[in-house]
Amino acid sequence: MVVDWRETNSGTDGVRTFNRGHHVLHLAWGRATRLLICPDTALLMATLDRLFATGNVEAHASPITG
């Protein structure tokens, strides 16, 4: 199953932002067994760069893995 999505929100700097992308969901016997989230990474990086420039150091933190 693939779902296209759009979102709007306010960053920690109060600026209204938006993004779009896809969720790819794998179903087995009526249960979600895998979820792949594919945002527009160019829009995401622009938001994170802007937040970092205003002092939000977590905007450039290392990815959470594991």
Steps between C-alpha positions, in 0.01 A plus 500: 500500500636846411366824647594846372498768769549871559563672831528850637634597839689768687866443576658588834580839345129566435535491120221313320644214292365222283616171356364217294587139439386141500443228756548146375323254727536123486200307631499133594185335634346838579800631693757760406836323489712771341475876449725700271474879532627694197486878552623757250856516636580835333213666689595318821866608476400863432288499815773336709765743369276796586434366851872439556577857392263628772682304770323164503809273507283185493403587142846378392532213749615158387222268381342263750586145394448156640 
